[in-house]
Protein backbone atom coordinates (compact mmCIF):
# COMPACT_ATOMS: atom_id res chain seq x y z
CA UNK A 1 0.00 0.00 0.00
CA UNK A 2 1.30 3.42 -0.97
CA UNK A 3 1.80 5.86 1.88
CA UNK A 4 2.64 9.50 2.46
CA UNK A 5 4.35 11.18 5.41
CA UNK A 6 2.23 13.39 7.68
CA UNK A 7 3.65 15.58 10.44
CA UNK A 8 2.16 16.99 13.62
CA UNK A 9 3.41 18.11 17.05
CA UNK A 10 4.26 14.50 17.96
CA UNK A 11 6.36 13.82 14.89
CA UNK A 12 6.14 12.07 11.51
CA UNK A 13 3.86 9.19 10.63
CA UNK A 14 3.08 7.14 7.51
CA UNK A 15 -0.53 7.48 6.36
CA UNK A 16 -2.19 5.71 3.39
CA UNK A 17 -1.76 7.98 0.38
CA UNK A 18 -5.47 8.00 -0.48
CA UNK A 19 -6.67 8.74 3.06
CA UNK A 20 -8.37 12.06 3.76
CA UNK A 21 -7.23 11.92 7.40
CA UNK A 22 -3.77 12.76 8.72
CA UNK A 23 -1.30 11.94 11.51
CA UNK A 24 -3.50 12.06 14.61
CA UNK A 25 -6.06 9.70 13.09
CA UNK A 26 -3.34 7.30 11.97
CA UNK A 27 -1.84 7.41 15.45
CA UNK A 28 -5.25 6.46 16.93
CA UNK A 29 -5.55 3.59 14.43
CA UNK A 30 -2.08 2.33 15.35
CA UNK A 31 -2.39 2.76 19.12
CA UNK A 32 -6.01 1.70 19.78
CA UNK A 33 -6.97 -1.25 17.54
CA UNK A 34 -9.51 -2.52 20.09
CA UNK A 35 -12.46 -3.96 18.14
CA UNK A 36 -11.84 -3.24 14.47
CA UNK A 37 -15.26 -1.57 14.31
CA UNK A 38 -15.49 2.07 13.28
CA UNK A 39 -17.85 4.57 14.87
CA UNK A 40 -21.52 4.31 13.86
CA UNK A 41 -22.37 6.42 10.83
CA UNK A 42 -25.05 8.26 12.83
CA UNK A 43 -22.38 9.52 15.24
CA UNK A 44 -20.14 10.66 12.39
CA UNK A 45 -23.04 12.43 10.69
CA UNK A 46 -23.96 14.21 13.93
CA UNK A 47 -20.35 15.24 14.43
CA UNK A 48 -20.18 16.58 10.88
CA UNK A 49 -23.36 18.62 11.40
CA UNK A 50 -21.89 20.04 14.61
CA UNK A 51 -18.72 21.04 12.71
CA UNK A 52 -20.78 22.78 10.00
CA UNK A 53 -22.82 24.65 12.64
CA UNK A 54 -19.62 25.72 14.41
CA UNK A 55 -18.09 26.94 11.13
CA UNK A 56 -21.22 28.98 10.32
CA UNK A 57 -21.27 30.49 13.82
CA UNK A 58 -17.55 31.31 13.66
CA UNK A 59 -18.02 33.07 10.33
CA UNK A 60 -20.99 35.03 11.67
CA UNK A 61 -18.95 36.03 14.74
CA UNK A 62 -16.07 37.01 12.41
CA UNK A 63 -13.75 34.49 14.08
CA UNK A 64 -13.21 32.54 10.86
CA UNK A 65 -12.80 33.94 7.33
CA UNK A 66 -15.92 33.56 5.15
CA UNK A 67 -14.13 31.47 2.54
CA UNK A 68 -12.67 29.06 5.13
CA UNK A 69 -15.98 28.60 6.94
CA UNK A 70 -17.77 28.16 3.62
CA UNK A 71 -15.26 25.53 2.52
CA UNK A 72 -15.72 23.61 5.80
CA UNK A 73 -19.51 23.64 5.36
CA UNK A 74 -19.11 22.54 1.73
CA UNK A 75 -16.82 19.70 2.86
CA UNK A 76 -19.44 18.60 5.41
CA UNK A 77 -22.08 18.55 2.67
CA UNK A 78 -19.80 16.46 0.45
CA UNK A 79 -19.34 13.91 3.24
CA UNK A 80 -23.05 13.78 4.10
CA UNK A 81 -24.00 13.32 0.44
CA UNK A 82 -21.49 10.59 -0.38
CA UNK A 83 -21.70 7.44 1.81
CA UNK A 84 -18.48 6.09 0.26
CA UNK A 85 -16.51 8.84 2.00
CA UNK A 86 -17.41 7.31 5.39
CA UNK A 87 -14.43 4.97 4.86
CA UNK A 88 -12.23 7.90 5.89
CA UNK A 89 -13.49 7.58 9.48
CA UNK A 90 -11.68 4.40 10.59
CA UNK A 91 -11.14 5.25 14.27
CA UNK A 92 -12.23 2.38 16.51
CA UNK A 93 -15.54 2.77 18.30
CA UNK A 94 -13.72 1.89 21.54
CA UNK A 95 -11.16 4.62 22.08
CA UNK A 96 -9.45 6.29 24.98
CA UNK A 97 -10.29 9.68 26.38
CA UNK A 98 -13.48 11.55 25.66
CA UNK A 99 -13.65 11.10 21.91
CA UNK A 100 -10.52 13.04 21.02
CA UNK A 101 -9.54 10.50 18.33
CA UNK A 102 -12.91 10.65 16.56
CA UNK A 103 -12.98 14.44 16.89
CA UNK A 104 -9.53 14.80 15.34
CA UNK A 105 -10.37 12.24 12.63
CA UNK A 106 -13.30 14.47 11.64
CA UNK A 107 -11.21 17.65 11.86
CA UNK A 108 -8.49 16.18 9.64
CA UNK A 109 -10.90 14.89 6.98
CA UNK A 110 -12.73 18.23 6.86
CA UNK A 111 -9.44 20.18 6.75
CA UNK A 112 -8.24 18.05 3.82
CA UNK A 113 -11.46 18.50 1.83
CA UNK A 114 -11.79 22.21 2.67
CA UNK A 115 -8.13 22.70 1.69
CA UNK A 116 -8.79 21.07 -1.67
CA UNK A 117 -11.84 23.30 -2.21
CA UNK A 118 -9.82 26.46 -1.43
CA UNK A 119 -6.54 25.22 -2.86
CA UNK A 120 -4.81 26.35 0.34
CA UNK A 121 -4.02 24.88 3.76
CA UNK A 122 -6.89 24.58 6.24
CA UNK A 123 -5.89 23.66 9.79
CA UNK A 124 -7.76 20.84 11.54
CA UNK A 125 -7.14 22.55 14.90
CA UNK A 126 -7.15 26.30 14.20
CA UNK A 127 -9.95 26.35 11.63
CA UNK A 128 -12.15 23.23 11.75
CA UNK A 129 -12.03 22.74 15.54
CA UNK A 130 -12.30 26.42 16.44
CA UNK A 131 -14.70 26.98 19.37
CA UNK A 132 -16.29 23.53 19.51
CA UNK A 133 -19.01 22.26 21.83
CA UNK A 134 -18.56 19.46 24.35
CA UNK A 135 -18.30 15.94 22.99
CA UNK A 136 -21.10 14.79 25.32
CA UNK A 137 -23.47 17.14 23.45
CA UNK A 138 -22.36 15.52 20.18
CA UNK A 139 -23.25 12.11 21.60
CA UNK A 140 -26.77 13.29 22.45
CA UNK A 141 -27.06 14.81 19.00
CA UNK A 142 -25.94 11.55 17.35
CA UNK A 143 -28.54 9.61 19.34
CA UNK A 144 -31.23 12.03 18.16
CA UNK A 145 -30.08 11.74 14.54
CA UNK A 146 -30.10 7.93 14.77
CA UNK A 147 -33.57 7.93 16.36
CA UNK A 148 -34.97 10.14 13.61
CA UNK A 149 -33.28 8.07 10.87
CA UNK A 150 -34.60 4.84 12.38
CA UNK A 151 -38.08 5.88 13.43
CA UNK A 152 -39.11 8.18 10.57
CA UNK A 153 -39.86 5.40 8.06
CA UNK A 154 -41.92 3.51 10.66
CA UNK A 155 -43.89 6.60 11.62
CA UNK A 156 -44.66 7.46 8.00
CA UNK A 157 -45.62 3.84 7.23
CA UNK A 158 -47.93 3.73 10.27
CA UNK A 159 -49.46 7.06 9.32
CA UNK A 160 -50.19 5.85 5.77
CA UNK A 161 -51.53 2.54 7.09
CA UNK A 162 -53.89 4.14 9.59
CA UNK A 163 -55.06 6.66 7.03
CA UNK A 164 -55.82 3.85 4.57
CA UNK A 165 -57.45 1.69 7.25
CA UNK A 166 -59.67 4.51 8.42
CA UNK A 167 -60.89 5.12 4.89
CA UNK A 168 -61.44 1.42 4.15
CA UNK A 169 -63.17 0.49 7.36
CA UNK A 170 -65.19 3.64 7.96
CA UNK A 171 -68.28 2.16 6.29
CA UNK A 172 -67.93 -1.02 8.38
CA UNK A 173 -67.77 0.96 11.60
CA UNK A 174 -70.88 2.93 10.66
CA UNK A 175 -72.74 -0.26 9.73
CA UNK A 176 -71.79 -2.09 12.97
CA UNK A 177 -72.77 0.85 15.18
CA UNK A 178 -76.37 0.51 13.92
CA UNK A 179 -76.66 -2.75 15.83
CA UNK A 180 -75.21 -1.59 19.12
CA UNK A 181 -78.00 -0.84 21.58
CA UNK A 182 -78.09 2.81 22.46
CA UNK A 183 -78.49 2.78 26.18
CA UNK A 184 -77.07 5.79 27.89
CA UNK A 185 -74.96 4.93 30.85
CA UNK A 186 -76.05 6.65 33.99
CA UNK A 187 -74.54 6.74 37.39
CA UNK A 188 -77.36 4.50 38.64
CA UNK A 189 -76.68 1.70 36.16
CA UNK A 190 -73.00 1.54 37.01
CA UNK A 191 -72.78 -0.48 40.19
CA UNK A 192 -69.52 -1.28 41.88
CA UNK A 193 -68.43 -4.89 42.04
CA UNK A 194 -68.58 -5.58 45.74
CA UNK A 195 -67.07 -8.86 46.88
CA UNK A 196 -67.20 -10.19 50.35
C-alpha positions as CSV (number, residue, x, y, z in Angstrom):
1,X,0.0,0.0,0.0
2,X,1.3,3.4,-1.0
3,X,1.8,5.9,1.9
4,X,2.6,9.5,2.5
5,X,4.4,11.2,5.4
6,X,2.2,13.4,7.7
7,X,3.7,15.6,10.4
8,X,2.2,17.0,13.6
9,X,3.4,18.1,17.0
10,X,4.3,14.5,18.0
11,X,6.4,13.8,14.9
12,X,6.1,12.1,11.5
13,X,3.9,9.2,10.6
14,X,3.1,7.1,7.5
15,X,-0.5,7.5,6.4
16,X,-2.2,5.7,3.4
17,X,-1.8,8.0,0.4
18,X,-5.5,8.0,-0.5
19,X,-6.7,8.7,3.1
20,X,-8.4,12.1,3.8
21,X,-7.2,11.9,7.4
22,X,-3.8,12.8,8.7
23,X,-1.3,11.9,11.5
24,X,-3.5,12.1,14.6
25,X,-6.1,9.7,13.1
26,X,-3.3,7.3,12.0
27,X,-1.8,7.4,15.5
28,X,-5.2,6.5,16.9
29,X,-5.6,3.6,14.4
30,X,-2.1,2.3,15.4
31,X,-2.4,2.8,19.1
32,X,-6.0,1.7,19.8
33,X,-7.0,-1.2,17.5
34,X,-9.5,-2.5,20.1
35,X,-12.5,-4.0,18.1
36,X,-11.8,-3.2,14.5
37,X,-15.3,-1.6,14.3
38,X,-15.5,2.1,13.3
39,X,-17.9,4.6,14.9
40,X,-21.5,4.3,13.9
41,X,-22.4,6.4,10.8
42,X,-25.1,8.3,12.8
43,X,-22.4,9.5,15.2
44,X,-20.1,10.7,12.4
45,X,-23.0,12.4,10.7
46,X,-24.0,14.2,13.9
47,X,-20.4,15.2,14.4
48,X,-20.2,16.6,10.9
49,X,-23.4,18.6,11.4
50,X,-21.9,20.0,14.6
51,X,-18.7,21.0,12.7
52,X,-20.8,22.8,10.0
53,X,-22.8,24.6,12.6
54,X,-19.6,25.7,14.4
55,X,-18.1,26.9,11.1
56,X,-21.2,29.0,10.3
57,X,-21.3,30.5,13.8
58,X,-17.6,31.3,13.7
59,X,-18.0,33.1,10.3
60,X,-21.0,35.0,11.7
61,X,-18.9,36.0,14.7
62,X,-16.1,37.0,12.4
63,X,-13.8,34.5,14.1
64,X,-13.2,32.5,10.9
65,X,-12.8,33.9,7.3
66,X,-15.9,33.6,5.1
67,X,-14.1,31.5,2.5
68,X,-12.7,29.1,5.1
69,X,-16.0,28.6,6.9
70,X,-17.8,28.2,3.6
71,X,-15.3,25.5,2.5
72,X,-15.7,23.6,5.8
73,X,-19.5,23.6,5.4
74,X,-19.1,22.5,1.7
75,X,-16.8,19.7,2.9
76,X,-19.4,18.6,5.4
77,X,-22.1,18.6,2.7
78,X,-19.8,16.5,0.4
79,X,-19.3,13.9,3.2
80,X,-23.0,13.8,4.1
81,X,-24.0,13.3,0.4
82,X,-21.5,10.6,-0.4
83,X,-21.7,7.4,1.8
84,X,-18.5,6.1,0.3
85,X,-16.5,8.8,2.0
86,X,-17.4,7.3,5.4
87,X,-14.4,5.0,4.9
88,X,-12.2,7.9,5.9
89,X,-13.5,7.6,9.5
90,X,-11.7,4.4,10.6
91,X,-11.1,5.3,14.3
92,X,-12.2,2.4,16.5
93,X,-15.5,2.8,18.3
94,X,-13.7,1.9,21.5
95,X,-11.2,4.6,22.1
96,X,-9.4,6.3,25.0
97,X,-10.3,9.7,26.4
98,X,-13.5,11.5,25.7
99,X,-13.7,11.1,21.9
100,X,-10.5,13.0,21.0
101,X,-9.5,10.5,18.3
102,X,-12.9,10.6,16.6
103,X,-13.0,14.4,16.9
104,X,-9.5,14.8,15.3
105,X,-10.4,12.2,12.6
106,X,-13.3,14.5,11.6
107,X,-11.2,17.7,11.9
108,X,-8.5,16.2,9.6
109,X,-10.9,14.9,7.0
110,X,-12.7,18.2,6.9
111,X,-9.4,20.2,6.8
112,X,-8.2,18.0,3.8
113,X,-11.5,18.5,1.8
114,X,-11.8,22.2,2.7
115,X,-8.1,22.7,1.7
116,X,-8.8,21.1,-1.7
117,X,-11.8,23.3,-2.2
118,X,-9.8,26.5,-1.4
119,X,-6.5,25.2,-2.9
120,X,-4.8,26.3,0.3
121,X,-4.0,24.9,3.8
122,X,-6.9,24.6,6.2
123,X,-5.9,23.7,9.8
124,X,-7.8,20.8,11.5
125,X,-7.1,22.6,14.9
126,X,-7.1,26.3,14.2
127,X,-10.0,26.3,11.6
128,X,-12.2,23.2,11.8
129,X,-12.0,22.7,15.5
130,X,-12.3,26.4,16.4
131,X,-14.7,27.0,19.4
132,X,-16.3,23.5,19.5
133,X,-19.0,22.3,21.8
134,X,-18.6,19.5,24.3
135,X,-18.3,15.9,23.0
136,X,-21.1,14.8,25.3
137,X,-23.5,17.1,23.5
138,X,-22.4,15.5,20.2
139,X,-23.2,12.1,21.6
140,X,-26.8,13.3,22.4
141,X,-27.1,14.8,19.0
142,X,-25.9,11.6,17.4
143,X,-28.5,9.6,19.3
144,X,-31.2,12.0,18.2
145,X,-30.1,11.7,14.5
146,X,-30.1,7.9,14.8
147,X,-33.6,7.9,16.4
148,X,-35.0,10.1,13.6
149,X,-33.3,8.1,10.9
150,X,-34.6,4.8,12.4
151,X,-38.1,5.9,13.4
152,X,-39.1,8.2,10.6
153,X,-39.9,5.4,8.1
154,X,-41.9,3.5,10.7
155,X,-43.9,6.6,11.6
156,X,-44.7,7.5,8.0
157,X,-45.6,3.8,7.2
158,X,-47.9,3.7,10.3
159,X,-49.5,7.1,9.3
160,X,-50.2,5.8,5.8
161,X,-51.5,2.5,7.1
162,X,-53.9,4.1,9.6
163,X,-55.1,6.7,7.0
164,X,-55.8,3.8,4.6
165,X,-57.4,1.7,7.3
166,X,-59.7,4.5,8.4
167,X,-60.9,5.1,4.9
168,X,-61.4,1.4,4.2
169,X,-63.2,0.5,7.4
170,X,-65.2,3.6,8.0
171,X,-68.3,2.2,6.3
172,X,-67.9,-1.0,8.4
173,X,-67.8,1.0,11.6
174,X,-70.9,2.9,10.7
175,X,-72.7,-0.3,9.7
176,X,-71.8,-2.1,13.0
177,X,-72.8,0.8,15.2
178,X,-76.4,0.5,13.9
179,X,-76.7,-2.8,15.8
180,X,-75.2,-1.6,19.1
181,X,-78.0,-0.8,21.6
182,X,-78.1,2.8,22.5
183,X,-78.5,2.8,26.2
184,X,-77.1,5.8,27.9
185,X,-75.0,4.9,30.8
186,X,-76.1,6.6,34.0
187,X,-74.5,6.7,37.4
188,X,-77.4,4.5,38.6
189,X,-76.7,1.7,36.2
190,X,-73.0,1.5,37.0
191,X,-72.8,-0.5,40.2
192,X,-69.5,-1.3,41.9
193,X,-68.4,-4.9,42.0
194,X,-68.6,-5.6,45.7
195,X,-67.1,-8.9,46.9
196,X,-67.2,-10.2,50.3
